[in-house]
Each structure stands twice: as structure tokens, then as C-alpha cells.
Amino acid sequence: MTTVRIFLRGGSHFDVTAQDFTTRRDRISNELTSLSWTDAVSGKPLYLRLDAVDAVVPLDETEGDGAT
């Protein structure tokens, strides 16, 4: 399982733990165009606007909220 921390432009963040994560960015603007995961076990949002995402950071197993 992998945990990533998703930072939003408003300053808040949350963690998602899933089997696999995939992100895609625009080659010219470097903006996030796609974020997907498979078999999420915790932290899966009901709705996520990609234009509100500031950063997606993978966490070590020692980091996170302890839900891993």
C-alpha cells in the first residue's frame, strides 16, 4: 500500500492510502490533468477538483496520520 498526501490550494491537506497511484501533468503548463488510484482503503474523497490540488506528495511508511 502507498500513502500520498494531497495538498489543496486553500492550505488544507488529506492522505489517501491505496494500492497504486497515477498522476498526469500537462507537458507545457505542468498542471495536474489526471489523478487516479486503485483499491483505496482510506482517505478516498467523494469529490476532488483537480484545479484545487496544489501538490501530491508520496509519504514514507513512518509519515502520515497513522492509518496505514
mmCIF file as Biopython writes it, N, C-alpha, C and O atoms, coordinates in Angstrom:
data_model
#
loop_
_atom_site.group_PDB
_atom_site.id
_atom_site.type_symbol
_atom_site.label_atom_id
_atom_site.label_alt_id
_atom_site.label_comp_id
_atom_site.label_asym_id
_atom_site.label_entity_id
_atom_site.label_seq_id
_atom_site.pdbx_PDB_ins_code
_atom_site.Cartn_x
_atom_site.Cartn_y
_atom_site.Cartn_z
_atom_site.occupancy
_atom_site.B_iso_or_equiv
_atom_site.auth_seq_id
_atom_site.auth_asym_id
_atom_site.pdbx_PDB_model_num
ATOM 1   N N  . MET A ? 1  ? 0.840   -1.189 0.000   1.0 0.0 1  A 1 
ATOM 2   C CA . MET A ? 1  ? 0.000   0.000  0.000   1.0 0.0 1  A 1 
ATOM 3   C C  . MET A ? 1  ? 0.884   1.252  0.000   1.0 0.0 1  A 1 
ATOM 4   O O  . MET A ? 1  ? 1.968   1.278  0.583   1.0 0.0 1  A 1 
ATOM 5   N N  . THR A ? 2  ? 0.394   2.251  -0.654  1.0 0.0 2  A 1 
ATOM 6   C CA . THR A ? 2  ? 1.083   3.533  -0.749  1.0 0.0 2  A 1 
ATOM 7   C C  . THR A ? 2  ? 0.178   4.617  -0.196  1.0 0.0 2  A 1 
ATOM 8   O O  . THR A ? 2  ? -1.032  4.609  -0.424  1.0 0.0 2  A 1 
ATOM 9   N N  . THR A ? 3  ? 0.775   5.549  0.531   1.0 0.0 3  A 1 
ATOM 10  C CA . THR A ? 3  ? 0.031   6.692  1.052   1.0 0.0 3  A 1 
ATOM 11  C C  . THR A ? 3  ? 0.575   7.962  0.410   1.0 0.0 3  A 1 
ATOM 12  O O  . THR A ? 3  ? 1.787   8.180  0.384   1.0 0.0 3  A 1 
ATOM 13  N N  . VAL A ? 4  ? -0.318  8.795  -0.107  1.0 0.0 4  A 1 
ATOM 14  C CA . VAL A ? 4  ? 0.078   10.101 -0.619  1.0 0.0 4  A 1 
ATOM 15  C C  . VAL A ? 4  ? -0.694  11.175 0.134   1.0 0.0 4  A 1 
ATOM 16  O O  . VAL A ? 4  ? -1.842  10.969 0.529   1.0 0.0 4  A 1 
ATOM 17  N N  . ARG A ? 5  ? -0.060  12.308 0.326   1.0 0.0 5  A 1 
ATOM 18  C CA . ARG A ? 5  ? -0.697  13.468 0.944   1.0 0.0 5  A 1 
ATOM 19  C C  . ARG A ? 5  ? -1.038  14.436 -0.174  1.0 0.0 5  A 1 
ATOM 20  O O  . ARG A ? 5  ? -0.177  14.829 -0.961  1.0 0.0 5  A 1 
ATOM 21  N N  . ILE A ? 6  ? -2.308  14.814 -0.231  1.0 0.0 6  A 1 
ATOM 22  C CA . ILE A ? 6  ? -2.786  15.730 -1.252  1.0 0.0 6  A 1 
ATOM 23  C C  . ILE A ? 6  ? -3.012  17.085 -0.599  1.0 0.0 6  A 1 
ATOM 24  O O  . ILE A ? 6  ? -3.857  17.225 0.285   1.0 0.0 6  A 1 
ATOM 25  N N  . PHE A ? 7  ? -2.244  18.089 -1.044  1.0 0.0 7  A 1 
ATOM 26  C CA . PHE A ? 7  ? -2.353  19.447 -0.526  1.0 0.0 7  A 1 
ATOM 27  C C  . PHE A ? 7  ? -3.278  20.243 -1.436  1.0 0.0 7  A 1 
ATOM 28  O O  . PHE A ? 7  ? -3.143  20.206 -2.659  1.0 0.0 7  A 1 
ATOM 29  N N  . LEU A ? 8  ? -4.208  20.954 -0.837  1.0 0.0 8  A 1 
ATOM 30  C CA . LEU A ? 8  ? -5.134  21.786 -1.592  1.0 0.0 8  A 1 
ATOM 31  C C  . LEU A ? 8  ? -4.685  23.240 -1.549  1.0 0.0 8  A 1 
ATOM 32  O O  . LEU A ? 8  ? -3.961  23.641 -0.638  1.0 0.0 8  A 1 
ATOM 33  N N  . ARG A ? 9  ? -5.109  24.026 -2.523  1.0 0.0 9  A 1 
ATOM 34  C CA . ARG A ? 9  ? -4.686  25.435 -2.617  1.0 0.0 9  A 1 
ATOM 35  C C  . ARG A ? 9  ? -5.119  26.265 -1.415  1.0 0.0 9  A 1 
ATOM 36  O O  . ARG A ? 9  ? -4.482  27.269 -1.098  1.0 0.0 9  A 1 
ATOM 37  N N  . GLY A ? 10 ? -6.184  25.864 -0.749  1.0 0.0 10 A 1 
ATOM 38  C CA . GLY A ? 10 ? -6.657  26.586 0.430   1.0 0.0 10 A 1 
ATOM 39  C C  . GLY A ? 10 ? -5.808  26.362 1.668   1.0 0.0 10 A 1 
ATOM 40  O O  . GLY A ? 10 ? -6.035  27.000 2.696   1.0 0.0 10 A 1 
ATOM 41  N N  . GLY A ? 11 ? -4.819  25.454 1.586   1.0 0.0 11 A 1 
ATOM 42  C CA . GLY A ? 11 ? -3.927  25.210 2.709   1.0 0.0 11 A 1 
ATOM 43  C C  . GLY A ? 11 ? -4.202  23.909 3.448   1.0 0.0 11 A 1 
ATOM 44  O O  . GLY A ? 11 ? -3.379  23.481 4.258   1.0 0.0 11 A 1 
ATOM 45  N N  . SER A ? 12 ? -5.329  23.276 3.192   1.0 0.0 12 A 1 
ATOM 46  C CA . SER A ? 12 ? -5.622  22.014 3.873   1.0 0.0 12 A 1 
ATOM 47  C C  . SER A ? 12 ? -5.004  20.847 3.106   1.0 0.0 12 A 1 
ATOM 48  O O  . SER A ? 12 ? -4.570  20.996 1.964   1.0 0.0 12 A 1 
ATOM 49  N N  . HIS A ? 13 ? -4.973  19.696 3.750   1.0 0.0 13 A 1 
ATOM 50  C CA . HIS A ? 13 ? -4.444  18.506 3.102   1.0 0.0 13 A 1 
ATOM 51  C C  . HIS A ? 13 ? -5.147  17.265 3.660   1.0 0.0 13 A 1 
ATOM 52  O O  . HIS A ? 13 ? -5.777  17.320 4.715   1.0 0.0 13 A 1 
ATOM 53  N N  . PHE A ? 14 ? -5.031  16.162 2.948   1.0 0.0 14 A 1 
ATOM 54  C CA . PHE A ? 14 ? -5.549  14.886 3.416   1.0 0.0 14 A 1 
ATOM 55  C C  . PHE A ? 14 ? -4.702  13.770 2.810   1.0 0.0 14 A 1 
ATOM 56  O O  . PHE A ? 14 ? -4.029  13.964 1.798   1.0 0.0 14 A 1 
ATOM 57  N N  . ASP A ? 15 ? -4.747  12.612 3.437   1.0 0.0 15 A 1 
ATOM 58  C CA . ASP A ? 15 ? -3.980  11.457 2.990   1.0 0.0 15 A 1 
ATOM 59  C C  . ASP A ? 15 ? -4.906  10.429 2.357   1.0 0.0 15 A 1 
ATOM 60  O O  . ASP A ? 15 ? -6.028  10.220 2.816   1.0 0.0 15 A 1 
ATOM 61  N N  . VAL A ? 16 ? -4.427  9.796  1.308   1.0 0.0 16 A 1 
ATOM 62  C CA . VAL A ? 16 ? -5.138  8.696  0.664   1.0 0.0 16 A 1 
ATOM 63  C C  . VAL A ? 16 ? -4.197  7.501  0.641   1.0 0.0 16 A 1 
ATOM 64  O O  . VAL A ? 16 ? -3.049  7.613  0.212   1.0 0.0 16 A 1 
ATOM 65  N N  . THR A ? 17 ? -4.689  6.354  1.106   1.0 0.0 17 A 1 
ATOM 66  C CA . THR A ? 17 ? -3.907  5.123  1.081   1.0 0.0 17 A 1 
ATOM 67  C C  . THR A ? 17 ? -4.548  4.184  0.069   1.0 0.0 17 A 1 
ATOM 68  O O  . THR A ? 17 ? -5.738  3.880  0.162   1.0 0.0 17 A 1 
ATOM 69  N N  . ALA A ? 18 ? -3.756  3.726  -0.900  1.0 0.0 18 A 1 
ATOM 70  C CA . ALA A ? 18 ? -4.270  2.868  -1.963  1.0 0.0 18 A 1 
ATOM 71  C C  . ALA A ? 18 ? -3.165  1.952  -2.469  1.0 0.0 18 A 1 
ATOM 72  O O  . ALA A ? 18 ? -1.994  2.100  -2.119  1.0 0.0 18 A 1 
ATOM 73  N N  . GLN A ? 19 ? -3.570  1.012  -3.293  1.0 0.0 19 A 1 
ATOM 74  C CA . GLN A ? 19 ? -2.611  0.058  -3.858  1.0 0.0 19 A 1 
ATOM 75  C C  . GLN A ? 19 ? -1.663  0.738  -4.841  1.0 0.0 19 A 1 
ATOM 76  O O  . GLN A ? 19 ? -0.462  0.470  -4.828  1.0 0.0 19 A 1 
ATOM 77  N N  . ASP A ? 20 ? -2.194  1.617  -5.696  1.0 0.0 20 A 1 
ATOM 78  C CA . ASP A ? 20 ? -1.377  2.241  -6.735  1.0 0.0 20 A 1 
ATOM 79  C C  . ASP A ? 20 ? -1.923  3.626  -7.057  1.0 0.0 20 A 1 
ATOM 80  O O  . ASP A ? 20 ? -3.137  3.834  -7.052  1.0 0.0 20 A 1 
ATOM 81  N N  . PHE A ? 21 ? -1.034  4.572  -7.336  1.0 0.0 21 A 1 
ATOM 82  C CA . PHE A ? 21 ? -1.413  5.936  -7.704  1.0 0.0 21 A 1 
ATOM 83  C C  . PHE A ? 21 ? -0.842  6.277  -9.066  1.0 0.0 21 A 1 
ATOM 84  O O  . PHE A ? 21 ? 0.254   5.844  -9.422  1.0 0.0 21 A 1 
ATOM 85  N N  . THR A ? 22 ? -1.600  7.062  -9.829  1.0 0.0 22 A 1 
ATOM 86  C CA . THR A ? 22 ? -1.132  7.542  -11.128 1.0 0.0 22 A 1 
ATOM 87  C C  . THR A ? 22 ? -1.486  9.013  -11.251 1.0 0.0 22 A 1 
ATOM 88  O O  . THR A ? 22 ? -2.625  9.410  -11.006 1.0 0.0 22 A 1 
ATOM 89  N N  . THR A ? 23 ? -0.504  9.818  -11.633 1.0 0.0 23 A 1 
ATOM 90  C CA . THR A ? 23 ? -0.752  11.234 -11.899 1.0 0.0 23 A 1 
ATOM 91  C C  . THR A ? 23 ? -0.266  11.557 -13.309 1.0 0.0 23 A 1 
ATOM 92  O O  . THR A ? 23 ? 0.685   10.954 -13.807 1.0 0.0 23 A 1 
ATOM 93  N N  . ARG A ? 24 ? -0.929  12.511 -13.935 1.0 0.0 24 A 1 
ATOM 94  C CA . ARG A ? 24 ? -0.505  13.002 -15.240 1.0 0.0 24 A 1 
ATOM 95  C C  . ARG A ? 24 ? -0.516  14.510 -15.210 1.0 0.0 24 A 1 
ATOM 96  O O  . ARG A ? 24 ? -1.377  15.133 -14.589 1.0 0.0 24 A 1 
ATOM 97  N N  . ARG A ? 25 ? 0.466   15.095 -15.901 1.0 0.0 25 A 1 
ATOM 98  C CA . ARG A ? 25 ? 0.591   16.550 -15.963 1.0 0.0 25 A 1 
ATOM 99  C C  . ARG A ? 25 ? 0.675   16.989 -17.406 1.0 0.0 25 A 1 
ATOM 100 O O  . ARG A ? 25 ? 1.140   16.246 -18.271 1.0 0.0 25 A 1 
ATOM 101 N N  . ASP A ? 26 ? 0.220   18.206 -17.659 1.0 0.0 26 A 1 
ATOM 102 C CA . ASP A ? 26 ? 0.337   18.810 -18.975 1.0 0.0 26 A 1 
ATOM 103 C C  . ASP A ? 26 ? 1.814   19.090 -19.246 1.0 0.0 26 A 1 
ATOM 104 O O  . ASP A ? 26 ? 2.517   19.608 -18.379 1.0 0.0 26 A 1 
ATOM 105 N N  . ARG A ? 27 ? 2.276   18.756 -20.425 1.0 0.0 27 A 1 
ATOM 106 C CA . ARG A ? 27 ? 3.702   18.922 -20.744 1.0 0.0 27 A 1 
ATOM 107 C C  . ARG A ? 27 ? 4.130   20.386 -20.847 1.0 0.0 27 A 1 
ATOM 108 O O  . ARG A ? 27 ? 5.286   20.719 -20.587 1.0 0.0 27 A 1 
ATOM 109 N N  . ILE A ? 28 ? 3.216   21.236 -21.220 1.0 0.0 28 A 1 
ATOM 110 C CA . ILE A ? 28 ? 3.571   22.649 -21.395 1.0 0.0 28 A 1 
ATOM 111 C C  . ILE A ? 28 ? 3.401   23.430 -20.091 1.0 0.0 28 A 1 
ATOM 112 O O  . ILE A ? 28 ? 4.326   24.118 -19.657 1.0 0.0 28 A 1 
ATOM 113 N N  . SER A ? 29 ? 2.232   23.329 -19.468 1.0 0.0 29 A 1 
ATOM 114 C CA . SER A ? 29 ? 1.956   24.137 -18.278 1.0 0.0 29 A 1 
ATOM 115 C C  . SER A ? 29 ? 2.335   23.437 -16.972 1.0 0.0 29 A 1 
ATOM 116 O O  . SER A ? 29 ? 2.395   24.083 -15.926 1.0 0.0 29 A 1 
ATOM 117 N N  . ASN A ? 30 ? 2.590   22.133 -17.016 1.0 0.0 30 A 1 
ATOM 118 C CA . ASN A ? 30 ? 2.918   21.325 -15.846 1.0 0.0 30 A 1 
ATOM 119 C C  . ASN A ? 30 ? 1.765   21.246 -14.843 1.0 0.0 30 A 1 
ATOM 120 O O  . ASN A ? 30 ? 1.979   20.897 -13.682 1.0 0.0 30 A 1 
ATOM 121 N N  . GLU A ? 31 ? 0.547   21.565 -15.281 1.0 0.0 31 A 1 
ATOM 122 C CA . GLU A ? 31 ? -0.624  21.455 -14.410 1.0 0.0 31 A 1 
ATOM 123 C C  . GLU A ? 31 ? -1.088  20.014 -14.337 1.0 0.0 31 A 1 
ATOM 124 O O  . GLU A ? 31 ? -0.963  19.260 -15.302 1.0 0.0 31 A 1 
ATOM 125 N N  . LEU A ? 32 ? -1.620  19.641 -13.194 1.0 0.0 32 A 1 
ATOM 126 C CA . LEU A ? 32 ? -2.152  18.300 -12.988 1.0 0.0 32 A 1 
ATOM 127 C C  . LEU A ? 32 ? -3.398  18.110 -13.856 1.0 0.0 32 A 1 
ATOM 128 O O  . LEU A ? 32 ? -4.341  18.897 -13.771 1.0 0.0 32 A 1 
ATOM 129 N N  . THR A ? 33 ? -3.402  17.072 -14.686 1.0 0.0 33 A 1 
ATOM 130 C CA . THR A ? 33 ? -4.547  16.815 -15.556 1.0 0.0 33 A 1 
ATOM 131 C C  . THR A ? 33 ? -5.289  15.545 -15.167 1.0 0.0 33 A 1 
ATOM 132 O O  . THR A ? 33 ? -6.443  15.367 -15.556 1.0 0.0 33 A 1 
ATOM 133 N N  . SER A ? 34 ? -4.647  14.652 -14.403 1.0 0.0 34 A 1 
ATOM 134 C CA . SER A ? 34 ? -5.283  13.407 -14.017 1.0 0.0 34 A 1 
ATOM 135 C C  . SER A ? 34 ? -4.668  12.888 -12.722 1.0 0.0 34 A 1 
ATOM 136 O O  . SER A ? 34 ? -3.453  12.946 -12.532 1.0 0.0 34 A 1 
ATOM 137 N N  . LEU A ? 35 ? -5.509  12.389 -11.846 1.0 0.0 35 A 1 
ATOM 138 C CA . LEU A ? 35 ? -5.075  11.768 -10.589 1.0 0.0 35 A 1 
ATOM 139 C C  . LEU A ? 35 ? -5.988  10.575 -10.355 1.0 0.0 35 A 1 
ATOM 140 O O  . LEU A ? 35 ? -7.204  10.729 -10.245 1.0 0.0 35 A 1 
ATOM 141 N N  . SER A ? 36 ? -5.404  9.393  -10.278 1.0 0.0 36 A 1 
ATOM 142 C CA . SER A ? 36 ? -6.226  8.203  -10.063 1.0 0.0 36 A 1 
ATOM 143 C C  . SER A ? 36 ? -5.513  7.239  -9.128  1.0 0.0 36 A 1 
ATOM 144 O O  . SER A ? 36 ? -4.294  7.293  -8.962  1.0 0.0 36 A 1 
ATOM 145 N N  . TRP A ? 37 ? -6.299  6.356  -8.520  1.0 0.0 37 A 1 
ATOM 146 C CA . TRP A ? 37 ? -5.761  5.333  -7.635  1.0 0.0 37 A 1 
ATOM 147 C C  . TRP A ? 37 ? -6.602  4.083  -7.761  1.0 0.0 37 A 1 
ATOM 148 O O  . TRP A ? 37 ? -7.748  4.124  -8.210  1.0 0.0 37 A 1 
ATOM 149 N N  . THR A ? 38 ? -6.011  2.966  -7.355  1.0 0.0 38 A 1 
ATOM 150 C CA . THR A ? 38 ? -6.737  1.702  -7.373  1.0 0.0 38 A 1 
ATOM 151 C C  . THR A ? 38 ? -6.783  1.128  -5.972  1.0 0.0 38 A 1 
ATOM 152 O O  . THR A ? 38 ? -5.811  1.204  -5.220  1.0 0.0 38 A 1 
ATOM 153 N N  . ASP A ? 39 ? -7.927  0.550  -5.630  1.0 0.0 39 A 1 
ATOM 154 C CA . ASP A ? 39 ? -8.123  -0.132 -4.340  1.0 0.0 39 A 1 
ATOM 155 C C  . ASP A ? 39 ? -7.796  0.757  -3.140  1.0 0.0 39 A 1 
ATOM 156 O O  . ASP A ? 39 ? -7.025  0.360  -2.267  1.0 0.0 39 A 1 
ATOM 157 N N  . ALA A ? 40 ? -8.378  1.953  -3.095  1.0 0.0 40 A 1 
ATOM 158 C CA . ALA A ? 40 ? -8.173  2.850  -1.949  1.0 0.0 40 A 1 
ATOM 159 C C  . ALA A ? 40 ? -8.787  2.232  -0.704  1.0 0.0 40 A 1 
ATOM 160 O O  . ALA A ? 40 ? -9.917  1.744  -0.735  1.0 0.0 40 A 1 
ATOM 161 N N  . VAL A ? 41 ? -8.030  2.255  0.404   1.0 0.0 41 A 1 
ATOM 162 C CA . VAL A ? 41 ? -8.524  1.693  1.658   1.0 0.0 41 A 1 
ATOM 163 C C  . VAL A ? 41 ? -8.840  2.766  2.686   1.0 0.0 41 A 1 
ATOM 164 O O  . VAL A ? 41 ? -9.581  2.505  3.634   1.0 0.0 41 A 1 
ATOM 165 N N  . SER A ? 42 ? -8.296  3.971  2.521   1.0 0.0 42 A 1 
ATOM 166 C CA . SER A ? 42 ? -8.626  5.057  3.448   1.0 0.0 42 A 1 
ATOM 167 C C  . SER A ? 42 ? -8.385  6.405  2.789   1.0 0.0 42 A 1 
ATOM 168 O O  . SER A ? 42 ? -7.519  6.553  1.927   1.0 0.0 42 A 1 
ATOM 169 N N  . GLY A ? 43 ? -9.171  7.378  3.214   1.0 0.0 43 A 1 
ATOM 170 C CA . GLY A ? 43 ? -8.983  8.755  2.778   1.0 0.0 43 A 1 
ATOM 171 C C  . GLY A ? 43 ? -9.511  9.100  1.408   1.0 0.0 43 A 1 
ATOM 172 O O  . GLY A ? 43 ? -9.264  10.205 0.925   1.0 0.0 43 A 1 
ATOM 173 N N  . LYS A ? 44 ? -10.225 8.206  0.766   1.0 0.0 44 A 1 
ATOM 174 C CA . LYS A ? 44 ? -10.709 8.466  -0.591  1.0 0.0 44 A 1 
ATOM 175 C C  . LYS A ? 44 ? -11.773 9.561  -0.566  1.0 0.0 44 A 1 
ATOM 176 O O  . LYS A ? 44 ? -12.812 9.394  0.073   1.0 0.0 44 A 1 
ATOM 177 N N  . PRO A ? 45 ? -11.526 10.690 -1.259  1.0 0.0 45 A 1 
ATOM 178 C CA . PRO A ? 45 ? -12.524 11.770 -1.260  1.0 0.0 45 A 1 
ATOM 179 C C  . PRO A ? 45 ? -13.723 11.426 -2.141  1.0 0.0 45 A 1 
ATOM 180 O O  . PRO A ? 45 ? -13.599 10.673 -3.107  1.0 0.0 45 A 1 
ATOM 181 N N  . LEU A ? 46 ? -14.868 11.978 -1.803  1.0 0.0 46 A 1 
ATOM 182 C CA . LEU A ? 46 ? -16.047 11.786 -2.634  1.0 0.0 46 A 1 
ATOM 183 C C  . LEU A ? 46 ? -15.948 12.586 -3.926  1.0 0.0 46 A 1 
ATOM 184 O O  . LEU A ? 46 ? -16.414 12.150 -4.979  1.0 0.0 46 A 1 
ATOM 185 N N  . TYR A ? 47 ? -15.331 13.768 -3.831  1.0 0.0 47 A 1 
ATOM 186 C CA . TYR A ? 47 ? -15.203 14.657 -4.980  1.0 0.0 47 A 1 
ATOM 187 C C  . TYR A ? 47 ? -13.910 15.430 -4.844  1.0 0.0 47 A 1 
ATOM 188 O O  . TYR A ? 47 ? -13.576 15.891 -3.753  1.0 0.0 47 A 1 
ATOM 189 N N  . LEU A ? 48 ? -13.177 15.580 -5.936  1.0 0.0 48 A 1 
ATOM 190 C CA . LEU A ? 48 ? -11.916 16.303 -5.900  1.0 0.0 48 A 1 
ATOM 191 C C  . LEU A ? 48 ? -11.753 17.071 -7.202  1.0 0.0 48 A 1 
ATOM 192 O O  . LEU A ? 48 ? -11.672 16.486 -8.282  1.0 0.0 48 A 1 
ATOM 193 N N  . ARG A ? 49 ? -11.705 18.393 -7.079  1.0 0.0 49 A 1 
ATOM 194 C CA . ARG A ? 49 ? -11.450 19.246 -8.250  1.0 0.0 49 A 1 
ATOM 195 C C  . ARG A ? 49 ? -9.943  19.317 -8.465  1.0 0.0 49 A 1 
ATOM 196 O O  . ARG A ? 49 ? -9.208  19.727 -7.567  1.0 0.0 49 A 1 
ATOM 197 N N  . LEU A ? 50 ? -9.483  18.926 -9.632  1.0 0.0 50 A 1 
ATOM 198 C CA . LEU A ? 50 ? -8.049  18.926 -9.895  1.0 0.0 50 A 1 
ATOM 199 C C  . LEU A ? 50 ? -7.453  20.317 -9.866  1.0 0.0 50 A 1 
ATOM 200 O O  . LEU A ? 50 ? -6.278  20.477 -9.533  1.0 0.0 50 A 1 
ATOM 201 N N  . ASP A ? 51 ? -8.250  21.342 -10.212 1.0 0.0 51 A 1 
ATOM 202 C CA . ASP A ? 51 ? -7.712  22.703 -10.177 1.0 0.0 51 A 1 
ATOM 203 C C  . ASP A ? 51 ? -7.519  23.203 -8.748  1.0 0.0 51 A 1 
ATOM 204 O O  . ASP A ? 51 ? -6.893  24.242 -8.543  1.0 0.0 51 A 1 
ATOM 205 N N  . ALA A ? 52 ? -8.047  22.481 -7.754  1.0 0.0 52 A 1 
ATOM 206 C CA . ALA A ? 52 ? -7.864  22.855 -6.351  1.0 0.0 52 A 1 
ATOM 207 C C  . ALA A ? 52 ? -6.667  22.157 -5.721  1.0 0.0 52 A 1 
ATOM 208 O O  . ALA A ? 52 ? -6.301  22.471 -4.589  1.0 0.0 52 A 1 
ATOM 209 N N  . VAL A ? 53 ? -6.047  21.210 -6.436  1.0 0.0 53 A 1 
ATOM 210 C CA . VAL A ? 53 ? -4.903  20.462 -5.905  1.0 0.0 53 A 1 
ATOM 211 C C  . VAL A ? 53 ? -3.634  21.265 -6.147  1.0 0.0 53 A 1 
ATOM 212 O O  . VAL A ? 53 ? -3.350  21.685 -7.269  1.0 0.0 53 A 1 
ATOM 213 N N  . ASP A ? 54 ? -2.876  21.470 -5.073  1.0 0.0 54 A 1 
ATOM 214 C CA . ASP A ? 54 ? -1.616  22.197 -5.160  1.0 0.0 54 A 1 
ATOM 215 C C  . ASP A ? 54 ? -0.430  21.252 -5.307  1.0 0.0 54 A 1 
ATOM 216 O O  . ASP A ? 54 ? 0.510   21.547 -6.044  1.0 0.0 54 A 1 
ATOM 217 N N  . ALA A ? 55 ? -0.468  20.104 -4.603  1.0 0.0 55 A 1 
ATOM 218 C CA . ALA A ? 55 ? 0.637   19.145 -4.667  1.0 0.0 55 A 1 
ATOM 219 C C  . ALA A ? 55 ? 0.150   17.762 -4.261  1.0 0.0 55 A 1 
ATOM 220 O O  . ALA A ? 55 ? -0.784  17.619 -3.472  1.0 0.0 55 A 1 
ATOM 221 N N  . VAL A ? 56 ? 0.804   16.751 -4.816  1.0 0.0 56 A 1 
ATOM 222 C CA . VAL A ? 56 ? 0.574   15.354 -4.441  1.0 0.0 56 A 1 
ATOM 223 C C  . VAL A ? 56 ? 1.935   14.793 -4.036  1.0 0.0 56 A 1 
ATOM 224 O O  . VAL A ? 56 ? 2.844   14.693 -4.860  1.0 0.0 56 A 1 
ATOM 225 N N  . VAL A ? 57 ? 2.070   14.426 -2.753  1.0 0.0 57 A 1 
ATOM 226 C CA . VAL A ? 57 ? 3.360   14.031 -2.215  1.0 0.0 57 A 1 
ATOM 227 C C  . VAL A ? 57 ? 3.284   12.619 -1.649  1.0 0.0 57 A 1 
ATOM 228 O O  . VAL A ? 57 ? 2.480   12.365 -0.752  1.0 0.0 57 A 1 
ATOM 229 N N  . PRO A ? 58 ? 4.112   11.678 -2.157  1.0 0.0 58 A 1 
ATOM 230 C CA . PRO A ? 58 ? 4.124   10.343 -1.564  1.0 0.0 58 A 1 
ATOM 231 C C  . PRO A ? 58 ? 4.777   10.393 -0.184  1.0 0.0 58 A 1 
ATOM 232 O O  . PRO A ? 58 ? 5.755   11.113 0.019   1.0 0.0 58 A 1 
ATOM 233 N N  . LEU A ? 59 ? 4.238   9.632  0.753   1.0 0.0 59 A 1 
ATOM 234 C CA . LEU A ? 59 ? 4.747   9.605  2.116   1.0 0.0 59 A 1 
ATOM 235 C C  . LEU A ? 59 ? 5.491   8.301  2.386   1.0 0.0 59 A 1 
ATOM 236 O O  . LEU A ? 59 ? 5.173   7.260  1.811   1.0 0.0 59 A 1 
ATOM 237 N N  . ASP A ? 60 ? 6.488   8.373  3.269   1.0 0.0 60 A 1 
ATOM 238 C CA . ASP A ? 60 ? 7.131   7.173  3.763   1.0 0.0 60 A 1 
ATOM 239 C C  . ASP A ? 60 ? 6.172   6.464  4.702   1.0 0.0 60 A 1 
ATOM 240 O O  . ASP A ? 60 ? 5.191   7.062  5.145   1.0 0.0 60 A 1 
ATOM 241 N N  . GLU A ? 61 ? 6.434   5.207  5.014   1.0 0.0 61 A 1 
ATOM 242 C CA . GLU A ? 61 ? 5.552   4.478  5.914   1.0 0.0 61 A 1 
ATOM 243 C C  . GLU A ? 61 ? 5.558   5.049  7.334   1.0 0.0 61 A 1 
ATOM 244 O O  . GLU A ? 61 ? 4.624   4.809  8.099   1.0 0.0 61 A 1 
ATOM 245 N N  . THR A ? 62 ? 6.600   5.801  7.691   1.0 0.0 62 A 1 
ATOM 246 C CA . THR A ? 62 ? 6.683   6.385  9.024   1.0 0.0 62 A 1 
ATOM 247 C C  . THR A ? 62 ? 5.930   7.686  9.116   1.0 0.0 62 A 1 
ATOM 248 O O  . THR A ? 62 ? 5.704   8.181  10.220  1.0 0.0 62 A 1 
ATOM 249 N N  . GLU A ? 63 ? 5.526   8.269  7.975   1.0 0.0 63 A 1 
ATOM 250 C CA . GLU A ? 63 ? 4.779   9.521  7.954   1.0 0.0 63 A 1 
ATOM 251 C C  . GLU A ? 63 ? 3.297   9.236  7.845   1.0 0.0 63 A 1 
ATOM 252 O O  . GLU A ? 63 ? 2.887   8.076  7.821   1.0 0.0 63 A 1 
ATOM 253 N N  . GLY A ? 64 ? 2.490   10.281 7.779   1.0 0.0 64 A 1 
ATOM 254 C CA . GLY A ? 64 ? 1.061   10.119 7.600   1.0 0.0 64 A 1 
ATOM 255 C C  . GLY A ? 64 ? 0.323   10.225 8.919   1.0 0.0 64 A 1 
ATOM 256 O O  . GLY A ? 64 ? 0.899   10.607 9.938   1.0 0.0 64 A 1 
ATOM 257 N N  . ASP A ? 65 ? -0.965  9.881  8.892   1.0 0.0 65 A 1 
ATOM 258 C CA . ASP A ? 65 ? -1.808  10.050 10.073  1.0 0.0 65 A 1 
ATOM 259 C C  . ASP A ? 65 ? -1.931  8.778  10.897  1.0 0.0 65 A 1 
ATOM 260 O O  . ASP A ? 65 ? -2.755  8.712  11.809  1.0 0.0 65 A 1 
ATOM 261 N N  . GLY A ? 66 ? -1.121  7.766  10.591  1.0 0.0 66 A 1 
ATOM 262 C CA . GLY A ? 66 ? -1.157  6.529  11.351  1.0 0.0 66 A 1 
ATOM 263 C C  . GLY A ? 66 ? -2.197  5.551  10.872  1.0 0.0 66 A 1 
ATOM 264 O O  . GLY A ? 66 ? -2.369  4.499  11.488  1.0 0.0 66 A 1 
ATOM 265 N N  . ALA A ? 67 ? -2.902  5.855  9.793   1.0 0.0 67 A 1 
ATOM 266 C CA . ALA A ? 67 ? -3.963  4.993  9.292   1.0 0.0 67 A 1 
ATOM 267 C C  . ALA A ? 67 ? -3.418  3.885  8.397   1.0 0.0 67 A 1 
ATOM 268 O O  . ALA A ? 67 ? -4.169  3.002  7.981   1.0 0.0 67 A 1 
ATOM 269 N N  . THR A ? 68 ? -2.114  3.923  8.093   1.0 0.0 68 A 1 
ATOM 270 C CA . THR A ? 68 ? -1.563  2.903  7.201   1.0 0.0 68 A 1 
ATOM 271 C C  . THR A ? 68 ? -1.188  1.657  7.929   1.0 0.0 68 A 1 
ATOM 272 O O  . THR A ? 68 ? -0.709  0.704  7.315   1.0 0.0 68 A 1 
#
